[in-house]
């Protein structure tokens, strides 16, 4: 099975930027980022197709976050700009062999998550 490992989380101030990485042990055909804040349900953040040609964003992050991937390195990225306190959550990367989906139940492989904290 594919192993996914996130990195790049940390503490930033409101308005700051952070870049998350997700390294995969094998190639997946669609990947996504989800996040979960304490006491809240897991939330879709962004997704990207196998080729990287199609990207999708939750309304809450559109215009601020950019998802990308480098298939030669089996790595996916999430560039987060203009961060807000409400972005505070554990961010997890996920992969599946099919096309992009938006629900966490649709993904087959998950990383353990990386904490992003945005101070106000």
Secondary structure, DSSP 8 states (H G I E B T S, - for coil): ---EEEE--EEEETT--EEEEEEESS--SEEEEEEE-TTS--EEEEEEETTS--EEE-TTTTTTEEEEEETTTTEEEEEE-S--GGG-EEEEEEEESSS---SGGG-SEE---EEEEEE-
